[in-house]
Amino acid sequence: MVAVSYRAPSGERLRAIDEFLGAAYADLVKHDDRLRGTAVEVRFDRGVAHLTGDAADPAELALVRQLVGRLDGVLAVWSRVRIGGRDPIMLDLGCGAAKQYPGNLGLDLRLAPGVDARADLSTSLPLADDSVDVIFTVHILEHLIDFLTLVDECHRVLRPGGTLHVMSPWWGHVNAVADPTHVRLLDVQTVKHICQRHPGAPRWYPLHAGCDGASIFADLTPLADDDPGPDPGHLARFFD
């Protein structure tokens, strides 16, 4: 197997990538009839696409997400799009004072500005089944010895078609080992194995996965037991 190496891009390069992605998506909207008239807005920040605005139905949002995710250089696609006029219910796990979006519901072990409720993320989440549209786990999994327990809980509380956003330090960057509270090392291949666990484990479909040389990113959506899994061509986009 050939070893995969990454180098974190400079701030200047990231700004250039965002400009390129913005121009590429504007050109896509101009020439792709499927996107004409959409009220979904797309902004790029350090390679992450942020989707806002409105979609008529889940299919429209899925189409925009899919087309944005195909652009070269996109690391993740984060969405807070209203569907049919309904705001999504969004959960920020281990957020501390730094929620990804201000309106997210913040859960953390310690109370802080922005934390709405205390929760031990190493156990069950205090939420009902199929109750959340979007979950952020940003720089959280590396702090948990058994992070699969949290991943399984995210599967339980996400609605069908919901999204789990993962962001964690890449194992090959100094940030992964500089923090002594990090107890796990992660790679994009870790995401592959989350999606290909043993029969009977909660199943995930990778919408997107990537690495910028400092962090890994993954957008996952839950699969039901009888849902078809990703085909080899789709997996090959992201994983060895």
GUGUBA-892419 format. One record per residue (C-alpha): residue in one letter; x, y, z. Coordinates in pm, 1 decimal, padded with zeros to 6 digits, always signed. Example, Ala and Ser with C-alpha at 12.3 -4.5 7.8 and 13.67 -1.06 7.14 Angstrom:
<rs>
<r "A",<+01230.0,-00450.0,+00780.0>>
<r "S",<+01367.0,-00106.0,+00714.0>>
</rs>
This chain:
<rs>
<r "M",<+00000.0,+00000.0,+00000.0>>
<r "V",<+00129.5,+00347.0,-00088.3>>
<r "A",<+00149.4,+00578.8,+00210.0>>
<r "V",<-00068.0,+00890.1,+00183.9>>
<r "S",<+00101.1,+01216.3,+00280.4>>
<r "Y",<-00054.2,+01558.4,+00326.9>>
<r "R",<+00083.4,+01903.0,+00393.6>>
<r "A",<-00135.3,+02165.8,+00554.1>>
<r "P",<-00195.2,+02451.2,+00307.3>>
<r "S",<-00095.7,+02806.2,+00395.0>>
<r "G",<-00357.2,+03069.7,+00470.1>>
<r "E",<-00281.4,+03231.1,+00135.4>>
<r "R",<-00344.9,+02908.4,-00050.5>>
<r "L",<-00666.1,+02845.1,+00141.6>>
<r "R",<-00795.6,+03188.0,+00043.2>>
<r "A",<-00710.0,+03114.4,-00319.3>>
<r "I",<-00888.2,+02777.5,-00299.2>>
<r "D",<-01199.8,+02943.5,-00159.4>>
<r "E",<-01198.3,+03196.9,-00443.0>>
<r "F",<-01161.4,+02918.0,-00697.3>>
<r "L",<-01443.4,+02716.8,-00542.2>>
<r "G",<-01673.2,+03019.5,-00530.5>>
<r "A",<-01612.4,+03090.2,-00899.7>>
<r "A",<-01653.5,+02722.5,-00991.3>>
<r "Y",<-01987.4,+02696.6,-00813.6>>
<r "A",<-02112.9,+03023.0,-00968.9>>
<r "D",<-02025.1,+02881.9,-01310.9>>
<r "L",<-02202.4,+02556.8,-01223.4>>
<r "V",<-02521.3,+02743.2,-01128.5>>
<r "K",<-02502.3,+02939.2,-01453.1>>
<r "H",<-02482.3,+02632.8,-01674.4>>
<r "D",<-02662.8,+02354.7,-01485.0>>
<r "D",<-03039.2,+02377.0,-01530.8>>
<r "R",<-03094.2,+02168.8,-01218.1>>
<r "L",<-02961.5,+02453.4,-01002.6>>
<r "R",<-03143.7,+02741.9,-01163.4>>
<r "G",<-03390.1,+02898.4,-00925.6>>
<r "T",<-03248.3,+02731.7,-00615.7>>
<r "A",<-03255.6,+02944.9,-00301.0>>
<r "V",<-02970.0,+02748.6,-00143.6>>
<r "E",<-02667.5,+02973.8,-00098.3>>
<r "V",<-02311.3,+02840.6,-00088.6>>
<r "R",<-02009.2,+03001.4,+00078.2>>
<r "F",<-01660.6,+02851.0,+00103.6>>
<r "D",<-01436.0,+02893.4,+00406.5>>
<r "R",<-01099.0,+02713.2,+00416.5>>
<r "G",<-01231.4,+02448.1,+00180.9>>
<r "V",<-01552.8,+02382.7,+00374.5>>
<r "A",<-01873.4,+02460.7,+00185.7>>
<r "H",<-02137.4,+02628.2,+00405.1>>
<r "L",<-02492.0,+02588.3,+00271.3>>
<r "T",<-02763.8,+02828.0,+00388.7>>
<r "G",<-03097.6,+02951.6,+00259.5>>
<r "D",<-03400.4,+02745.9,+00163.1>>
<r "A",<-03476.1,+02422.9,-00021.3>>
<r "A",<-03821.0,+02315.2,-00131.0>>
<r "D",<-03762.3,+01954.8,-00024.3>>
<r "P",<-03483.7,+01716.0,+00085.2>>
<r "A",<-03415.7,+01615.9,-00274.7>>
<r "E",<-03320.6,+01972.0,-00371.0>>
<r "L",<-03081.3,+02001.6,-00079.2>>
<r "A",<-02931.3,+01660.1,-00159.5>>
<r "L",<-02871.1,+01767.9,-00519.8>>
<r "V",<-02694.3,+02090.4,-00420.1>>
<r "R",<-02486.7,+01903.5,-00162.5>>
<r "Q",<-02389.0,+01640.1,-00417.0>>
<r "L",<-02285.3,+01889.7,-00684.1>>
<r "V",<-02091.6,+02108.7,-00440.7>>
<r "G",<-01916.7,+01802.5,-00300.0>>
<r "R",<-01789.3,+01707.3,-00645.2>>
<r "L",<-01587.1,+02027.4,-00679.8>>
<r "D",<-01214.1,+01963.3,-00649.0>>
<r "G",<-01084.5,+02107.5,-00322.6>>
<r "V",<-01401.7,+02075.5,-00114.0>>
<r "L",<-01323.6,+01913.8,+00220.8>>
<r "A",<-01674.4,+01903.5,+00369.6>>
<r "V",<-02025.6,+02032.9,+00306.4>>
<r "W",<-02191.8,+02184.4,+00613.4>>
<r "S",<-02558.7,+02275.1,+00586.0>>
<r "R",<-02810.3,+02474.9,+00787.0>>
<r "V",<-03063.4,+02499.1,+00503.6>>
<r "R",<-03434.2,+02531.8,+00581.8>>
<r "I",<-03642.3,+02264.3,+00410.2>>
<r "G",<-04000.7,+02351.5,+00329.7>>
<r "G",<-03969.5,+02652.9,+00559.0>>
<r "R",<-03859.0,+02446.5,+00862.2>>
<r "D",<-03534.9,+02530.4,+01037.2>>
<r "P",<-03315.3,+02225.1,+01094.5>>
<r "I",<-03252.0,+02105.2,+01448.6>>
<r "M",<-02875.4,+02118.2,+01486.0>>
<r "L",<-02662.4,+01971.2,+01763.7>>
<r "D",<-02310.4,+02079.5,+01859.2>>
<r "L",<-02136.7,+01817.2,+02074.5>>
<r "G",<-01854.9,+01920.4,+02305.1>>
<r "C",<-01886.9,+02275.4,+02177.0>>
<r "G",<-01766.8,+02469.2,+02480.9>>
<r "A",<-01800.5,+02836.7,+02395.6>>
<r "A",<-01738.6,+02780.8,+02022.1>>
<r "K",<-02051.3,+02657.3,+01846.3>>
<r "Q",<-02019.8,+02606.0,+01474.3>>
<r "Y",<-02340.2,+02805.9,+01421.3>>
<r "P",<-02499.5,+03031.9,+01687.3>>
<r "G",<-02839.3,+02861.0,+01680.1>>
<r "N",<-02706.1,+02510.4,+01742.3>>
<r "L",<-02803.0,+02321.1,+02057.6>>
<r "G",<-02478.9,+02286.3,+02252.5>>
<r "L",<-02400.3,+01986.8,+02472.6>>
<r "D",<-02084.2,+01958.1,+02678.3>>
<r "L",<-01960.5,+01796.3,+02997.2>>
<r "R",<-01885.7,+02137.9,+03147.6>>
<r "L",<-02110.5,+02440.7,+03145.4>>
<r "A",<-01978.6,+02740.3,+02952.7>>
<r "P",<-02119.7,+03024.6,+02744.9>>
<r "G",<-02293.5,+02858.4,+02452.3>>
<r "V",<-02353.0,+02526.5,+02630.8>>
<r "D",<-02727.1,+02463.9,+02657.6>>
<r "A",<-02714.3,+02138.1,+02853.5>>
<r "R",<-02459.1,+01918.7,+03027.5>>
<r "A",<-02398.5,+01573.0,+02886.0>>
<r "D",<-02132.6,+01304.5,+02920.0>>
<r "L",<-02047.3,+01228.9,+02556.7>>
<r "S",<-01894.7,+00893.5,+02650.6>>
<r "T",<-02242.5,+00761.6,+02739.0>>
<r "S",<-02590.5,+00792.2,+02588.7>>
<r "L",<-02711.7,+01127.1,+02460.1>>
<r "P",<-03015.1,+01279.9,+02639.4>>
<r "L",<-03215.2,+01299.3,+02316.7>>
<r "A",<-03496.1,+01103.2,+02155.8>>
<r "D",<-03454.7,+00876.2,+01856.0>>
<r "D",<-03479.1,+01046.0,+01514.3>>
<r "S",<-03494.8,+01395.1,+01669.2>>
<r "V",<-03200.7,+01585.6,+01514.1>>
<r "D",<-03117.3,+01692.5,+01158.2>>
<r "V",<-02749.1,+01782.4,+01187.5>>
<r "I",<-02478.1,+01691.8,+01440.5>>
<r "F",<-02132.9,+01849.9,+01467.5>>
<r "T",<-01847.6,+01661.5,+01634.7>>
<r "V",<-01567.4,+01912.2,+01582.3>>
<r "H",<-01242.5,+01821.1,+01760.8>>
<r "I",<-01427.9,+01580.5,+01990.5>>
<r "L",<-01366.9,+01218.9,+01883.6>>
<r "E",<-00992.7,+01236.3,+01951.1>>
<r "H",<-01071.1,+01303.2,+02320.3>>
<r "L",<-01272.6,+00980.5,+02364.5>>
<r "I",<-01115.4,+00638.4,+02415.2>>
<r "D",<-01426.9,+00467.0,+02277.0>>
<r "F",<-01563.5,+00721.8,+02031.9>>
<r "L",<-01773.6,+00456.9,+01854.5>>
<r "T",<-02021.4,+00478.8,+02142.7>>
<r "L",<-02079.1,+00844.2,+02056.6>>
<r "V",<-02092.2,+00770.6,+01683.2>>
<r "D",<-02359.1,+00505.8,+01747.5>>
<r "E",<-02558.1,+00752.2,+01959.9>>
<r "C",<-02541.8,+01006.5,+01678.8>>
<r "H",<-02685.7,+00741.8,+01446.5>>
<r "R",<-02971.8,+00685.2,+01689.3>>
<r "V",<-03073.5,+01049.2,+01732.7>>
<r "L",<-03032.7,+01159.3,+01368.9>>
<r "R",<-03339.0,+01165.7,+01150.5>>
<r "P",<-03333.4,+00973.8,+00820.7>>
<r "G",<-03137.8,+01189.1,+00578.7>>
<r "G",<-02962.2,+01372.2,+00863.1>>
<r "T",<-02590.7,+01443.1,+00867.5>>
<r "L",<-02306.9,+01384.5,+01111.3>>
<r "H",<-02016.0,+01624.5,+01055.5>>
<r "V",<-01679.7,+01503.2,+01185.0>>
<r "M",<-01365.5,+01714.6,+01212.7>>
<r "S",<-01059.0,+01591.8,+01402.1>>
<r "P",<-00681.4,+01637.7,+01390.0>>
<r "W",<-00508.2,+01424.4,+01128.9>>
<r "W",<-00272.3,+01175.4,+01293.8>>
<r "G",<+00027.6,+01296.4,+01088.1>>
<r "H",<+00007.5,+01658.5,+01205.7>>
<r "V",<+00169.8,+01784.2,+01523.6>>
<r "N",<-00169.8,+01905.4,+01651.1>>
<r "A",<-00276.8,+01543.4,+01690.3>>
<r "V",<-00011.4,+01471.3,+01952.9>>
<r "A",<+00059.7,+01816.1,+02099.0>>
<r "D",<-00255.9,+01815.0,+02312.3>>
<r "P",<-00212.8,+01564.9,+02599.9>>
<r "T",<-00591.4,+01525.3,+02627.1>>
<r "H",<-00599.2,+01359.7,+02283.0>>
<r "V",<-00627.7,+00985.5,+02337.6>>
<r "R",<-00704.1,+00870.3,+01980.9>>
<r "L",<-00539.5,+00928.0,+01642.3>>
<r "L",<-00760.8,+00949.0,+01334.4>>
<r "D",<-00720.8,+00928.9,+00958.5>>
<r "V",<-00957.2,+00940.4,+00662.1>>
<r "Q",<-00925.8,+00560.9,+00660.2>>
<r "T",<-01075.6,+00560.2,+01011.2>>
<r "V",<-01393.2,+00698.3,+00855.4>>
<r "K",<-01391.5,+00416.6,+00601.1>>
<r "H",<-01391.3,+00158.1,+00878.9>>
<r "I",<-01670.4,+00340.5,+01064.1>>
<r "C",<-01875.3,+00291.4,+00746.2>>
<r "Q",<-01773.3,-00076.1,+00709.2>>
<r "R",<-01815.3,-00212.3,+01058.3>>
<r "H",<-01932.8,-00559.8,+01149.8>>
<r "P",<-02286.7,-00671.8,+01060.3>>
<r "G",<-02537.2,-00546.7,+01315.5>>
<r "A",<-02351.1,-00221.9,+01390.1>>
<r "P",<-02517.3,+00107.5,+01293.6>>
<r "R",<-02452.4,+00173.3,+00925.5>>
<r "W",<-02329.9,+00498.4,+00769.8>>
<r "Y",<-02306.6,+00631.7,+00415.3>>
<r "P",<-02011.8,+00867.4,+00353.8>>
<r "L",<-02135.4,+01179.2,+00178.8>>
<r "H",<-01787.1,+01328.8,+00181.9>>
<r "A",<-01447.0,+01279.2,+00341.8>>
<r "G",<-01115.4,+01458.9,+00312.9>>
<r "C",<-00797.0,+01584.4,+00476.3>>
<r "D",<-00623.7,+01922.0,+00447.9>>
<r "G",<-00296.7,+01811.7,+00606.0>>
<r "A",<-00397.9,+01926.5,+00953.7>>
<r "S",<-00751.4,+01790.6,+01003.8>>
<r "I",<-00970.0,+01514.9,+00868.1>>
<r "F",<-01329.6,+01584.9,+00767.0>>
<r "A",<-01625.7,+01356.0,+00710.6>>
<r "D",<-01995.8,+01404.2,+00636.8>>
<r "L",<-02193.8,+01089.0,+00716.1>>
<r "T",<-02562.6,+01008.7,+00687.0>>
<r "P",<-02727.6,+00718.4,+00872.4>>
<r "L",<-02844.9,+00410.2,+00683.9>>
<r "A",<-03130.0,+00183.6,+00787.0>>
<r "D",<-03068.6,-00189.9,+00805.0>>
<r "D",<-03223.5,-00249.8,+00462.7>>
<r "D",<-03076.9,+00054.8,+00285.0>>
<r "P",<-02818.6,-00018.6,+00013.0>>
<r "G",<-02463.9,+00079.2,+00102.8>>
<r "P",<-02222.4,+00282.7,-00107.8>>
<r "D",<-02085.7,+00124.5,-00423.6>>
<r "P",<-01708.8,+00074.4,-00467.7>>
<r "G",<-01683.0,+00370.5,-00704.8>>
<r "H",<-01825.4,+00605.7,-00443.3>>
<r "L",<-01592.3,+00473.9,-00172.8>>
<r "A",<-01294.6,+00510.1,-00406.5>>
<r "R",<-01351.2,+00887.6,-00419.2>>
<r "F",<-01243.9,+00915.7,-00055.1>>
<r "F",<-01067.1,+00601.4,+00064.7>>
<r "D",<-00781.0,+00371.3,-00031.7>>
</rs>
